[in-house]
Amino acid sequence: MPLRPAAQAHDVPRAAARLTALVLLAAAACGGGPAEPPRAIAARAPARVVPLAPSVTEIVFALGEGARVVGVCGQCDWPEEATRLPRVGGYLAPSVEAVFAVAPDLVLAVPSPGNREAVRALERAGIRVVVVRDRTLDDLWAGMRTVAEALGVPARGEALVARVRAGLEAVRVRVAGRTRRRVLLLVGHRPLIVAGGGTLQGELLAIAGGDNVAADVAEAFPQLAIETVVDRAPEVIVDAAMGTEAGGRALFADLASVPAVASGRIVALSPDALFRAGPRVAEAAAALAHAIHPEAFDTAPAPG
């Protein structure tokens, strides 16, 4: 009887990961925990990391630790390296089984009602989970430091915070002294959803030299009536909604009394970096500043 060929060397990690996944699934089902004390687990530098949100994935890569990432959520599309990694379910609904299958020793998550049960199942199975908030700039600074600490590279976390802060300050300086403009930031067309007060997007608008006309709305992303838009009279409408640019323009086509419509200042902007509390927020702020104060980016030489 012919002998079966020996397992290839590259199959060993996969087999180990599958075995680990089976063990963890059984532990989670039984409510069991790790044999190793939690303090000992936390002391180890993680080698296999799974971020469950695009913002956190970007932080890990910006820290120079992308080589440790073994799986990401379905919406993690930046940087390019992240798109080639195994998917472990969606941002709002991660798959516990898919996470187990890549055998992580650290999972990074953000608070969400959709992922709450998945996070609890991972913790019950003994996987270390670190949760960071991602709603405001203060959340971002804390999140960068927390993720860097969890990866064992706290100095890189401080350096990343300093670098991103400097990028935002450069945008602030670029528009300093210019008359602030009233801005409406669209998140959705139908219904009309906008960025309200207390949001990352509102903070970036302020840095970019704009005054959010919905800043007094307590809800983060409220639905507005067209009549409210007319009353608030935005001078610039930034359209960061998913969909076509033409769709946003058609929405306000008949509102000639709105200054932004009358002057043709409805500016389409990619929602990519704008809606992530990640290391690209300075780029998002610069894009907003360009939409609100294009004259600040006029590099034409002054007349002699």
C-alpha positions, 0 to 999 in steps of 0.5 A: 500500500503506497504511503501518503505524502508527508504534510507540507511545511506550510500546512502546519500553521493552517492545521494548528489554526484549525485545531485551535479554532475547534478547541476555542469553539468548544470552550465558548460553547461550554462557557469555559475560559483559558487555563492561563491566568488573564494577567499572564495572557495580557503580558504577552506581546500578541503575534496574531491580531484581528481588528474588527473595525476599519478605523482600528485596522488603519491604526494597526497598520499606521503603527507599523504592525500590519504583519501581525494582522491575520484577519479583518472585517469585511469593510476594512479596505485600507491600506491595500495590504488589508484587502488581501487578508482573510475576512471575519465577517462584517463590521456590525456583525463579525463571525465568531467562527471566522475569528476563531479560524484564524486563531488570534491572540488579540482582537481589537473592537469598537463598541457596537450593539451588533458585535456585542455578543460576538465580543462576549463569545470571544472573551468567554473562549479566552481570547483577549479583546481590547475595545476602543471608542471611535466617535470623536478626536479624543476617542482617536487619541485614546484609541491610538495609545490603547492599541499601541499599548496592547501591541507592546509599542507604546512609543509608536502610539505617542509618535502616531498621535503627534503626527496626526495632530500635526497634520490637523494643525497644518489644516487649521493654520491653512484656513486661519483668519478666513471668514468661517462659512456655514456648512451642511455635511450630508451623510444620506440623500433620501432620507436627508441625513446630516452630521450633527453635533458632537461628532468627529465630522463636526470637529473636522468641519471646525478645523477646516474653517466651517461652522456646522449648521446642524451643530445644535442638534443633539443627535449625531446623525439626524434626519432633516427636513428640506425646510430646515436646510432652507432656514439654516441657509448653508453657504457650502453643502458637502455631499459625503453621502453614498450614491451619485453626485448628481443625486445630491445636486438634484435634491437641492435643485429647486432651492435657489434661496439657499446660498450654497445652491445659488453659488454652486457650492455643493461639493461631493466628497468621498466618505472614506476617511471622513467617517473613520476615527483613524490616522487619515483624519488629517487628510479628511480635514484637508479635503473639507478645507478645500471644499469650504475654502478653495481660495486657501489652496490657490497656489498661483503666484501673486502678481508682481 
